[in-house]
Structures are given as C-alpha cells and as structure tokens.
Amino acid sequence: VLLNLLNNAFYAVSSSMKKKEPAYKPLVKVITKNLIDKVAISIQDNGDGVPPDVKEKIFQPFFTTKPTGEGTGLGLSLSFDIIKKGHEGDIILKSDQGEGTEFTIIIPYK
C-alpha cells in the first residue's frame, strides 16, 4: 500500500514538473502519527491534485488517470481493500486541484 501511494505521489510530481514553471520544486512528504489506539500514515505531494470528478471514482477497480499502458487502475483499489478489509482501517483522500494530494492511512493497533 505504501509503495503504491509513494509511486503515485512521485508520478504526480514528475508530471507536474513537465507542466509547471521552472520555479516548481517537487515535494513528497511522509508523516506518521501515533493516535493512541491507531497509527496514521500520510503521504503528501505538491502535484496537480485530483479533480472532483476523479475523487468519486479513484478507489474503483480498473479506474486510472494514467495513459494507456502506464497503469492498470488496480493500485488504489487494492490498497483500499487491504486497509479497509485486511486491517479494519481507513484510507482518506484529501486533494485540492492545483495544490496537491494527501492520502492518509489509519490502522488500529491490535
């Protein structure tokens, strides 16, 4: 799950580097928090962000925004299932178009 989210974040900032002005500095951050009975892991990027119409579909199987041949559309769907079903946790998307994206995974301690 973490590898998939990091890969997506690096893809986002790489794509943004090609579109934005030369002053753009790509940034990917990983933040962990102890929430007493849970752990939160956030992966943030300063890429282009996720459009509102895409947010609704982002965890659906076979949905991808990548060009043909570059993505299967299974990464976020599988990540969602692993976190929700396998760990009884949550995965939250926060994104503002043009500002970047943050995925937060929350997993309870068992």
C-alpha positions in Angstrom: 0.0 0.0 0.0 2.7 2.4 1.0 4.8 1.6 -2.1 1.7 2.2 -4.3 0.9 5.6 -2.7 4.5 6.7 -2.9 4.8 5.6 -6.5 1.6 7.6 -7.3 3.0 10.7 -5.5 6.2 10.6 -7.4 4.3 10.1 -10.6 2.2 13.2 -9.8 5.2 15.5 -9.0 7.0 14.2 -12.1 4.0 15.0 -14.3 3.8 18.5 -12.6 7.4 19.2 -13.3 6.7 18.8 -17.0 3.8 21.2 -16.9 4.7 23.9 -14.4 7.1 26.8 -14.4 10.8 26.3 -13.8 10.5 27.5 -10.2 8.3 24.5 -9.3 10.0 22.3 -6.7 8.6 18.8 -6.4 7.9 17.6 -2.9 6.7 14.3 -1.4 6.3 14.0 2.3 5.6 11.0 4.6 4.2 11.8 8.0 3.4 9.3 10.8 1.3 10.0 13.9 0.5 7.9 16.9 -3.2 8.3 17.6 -3.1 6.2 20.9 -5.1 3.2 19.6 -4.3 3.8 15.9 -1.4 4.8 13.7 -1.8 7.4 10.9 0.5 7.5 7.9 0.1 10.4 5.4 1.7 10.7 2.0 1.5 14.2 0.6 2.7 15.6 -2.7 2.5 19.0 -4.3 1.5 17.8 -7.7 -1.6 18.9 -9.7 -4.1 17.4 -7.3 -7.2 15.3 -8.0 -10.2 16.8 -9.9 -13.5 16.5 -8.0 -15.0 14.1 -10.7 -12.0 11.8 -10.3 -12.2 11.7 -6.5 -15.5 9.9 -6.7 -14.0 7.1 -8.8 -10.4 6.9 -7.5 -10.8 3.7 -5.4 -12.8 1.8 -8.1 -11.2 -1.2 -9.7 -9.6 -0.5 -13.2 -10.1 3.3 -12.9 -6.9 5.1 -13.9 -5.9 8.6 -14.9 -2.6 7.4 -16.4 -2.1 6.9 -20.1 -2.8 3.5 -21.7 -0.1 1.1 -20.8 1.2 3.0 -17.7 -1.4 2.0 -15.2 -3.9 -0.8 -14.6 -6.2 1.0 -12.3 -5.8 -1.6 -9.6 -3.3 0.1 -7.2 -5.7 2.3 -5.2 -8.5 -0.3 -5.4 -6.3 -3.0 -3.9 -4.8 -0.6 -1.4 -8.3 0.4 -0.3 -9.3 -3.3 0.2 -6.1 -4.1 2.1 -6.5 -1.2 4.5 -10.3 -1.5 5.0 -10.8 -5.2 4.9 -7.4 -6.6 5.9 -6.6 -4.1 8.6 -10.1 -2.7 9.5 -8.6 0.7 8.9 -9.4 3.7 6.7 -7.8 5.4 3.8 -8.7 9.0 3.2 -8.1 11.2 0.2 -7.7 15.0 0.6 -6.8 16.9 -2.6 -7.3 20.4 -4.0 -6.8 20.7 -7.7 -3.7 22.6 -8.5 -2.4 22.3 -4.9 -1.5 18.6 -4.3 -2.8 15.5 -2.8 -2.7 13.7 0.6 -3.6 10.1 1.3 -3.9 9.2 4.9 -4.0 5.6 6.1 -5.4 5.0 9.6 -4.8 1.5 11.0 -5.9 0.4 14.5 -3.4 -1.3 16.8 -4.5 -4.8 17.5 
